[in-house]
Structures are given as structure tokens and as C-alpha cells.
Amino acid sequence: MGNRLPFVADGVSFLIKEYSTTMADPSQRTKRRIANRNRFLKVGARRVEAVLKSLRLLSRCGNRLIYDYEDLDVQMMFIAIDEQLQRTRDSFLKKEEADPKPFKFE
């Protein structure tokens, strides 16, 4: 059934099955679901990779030879990240999404 899209997450290669649109006379609804699934796989993989890249870049701030920070600063950063991650997870579980708060060291 269809091609496979490579999905690379944190250096680990996964294969995600791409749904085929070549079914024998699929209904409009089925075609739309297949197109939506393919779009989710493509966009989702790209966005996950962007998040992972941002986290790798953030980890560079942990170098104390270059940056000066307090433990409280790190705790605040990871609380903000954890809260957004939970809101994102909840959005996939159909829970209501609260308005995101901008992160500030305050």
C-alpha cells in the first residue's frame, strides 16, 4: 500500500507508511481522509524535526563556559517547555487548548 516516507527523529530513522490514493474507486470522504493523513505525516514529521532541532540548540546554552545562569533559570525554562508539551499532548487528546503564554525570565 503506497510509498513510505522517511521520518528522522533525533538521529533515529523510522519509516512511516504513506497511505495510497490508488484504491479502486474510493469515495470522496475516503480520498479526503487519505489526503489528510498524508499531509499529517509530511507536516508532522517536519515539525517534530524542527522541535528536536530547537531542543538540541537549546542544550548548547548549558555550556557554563559560555553562559551564566542560575538553577532557577533552568527550572523556569523546563517548566515552560513541560507546560507547552502537555498542552500540545492534550490537543491530540481533544482536551481544550488554553492560550499559550509567552516565556519570560520573571
Secondary structure, DSSP 8 states (H G I E B T S, - for coil): ---EEEEEETTEEEEEE---S-SSS--HHHHHHHHHHHHHHHHHHHHHHHHHHHHHHHHGGG-TTT----HHHHHHHHHHHHHHHHHHHHHHTT------------
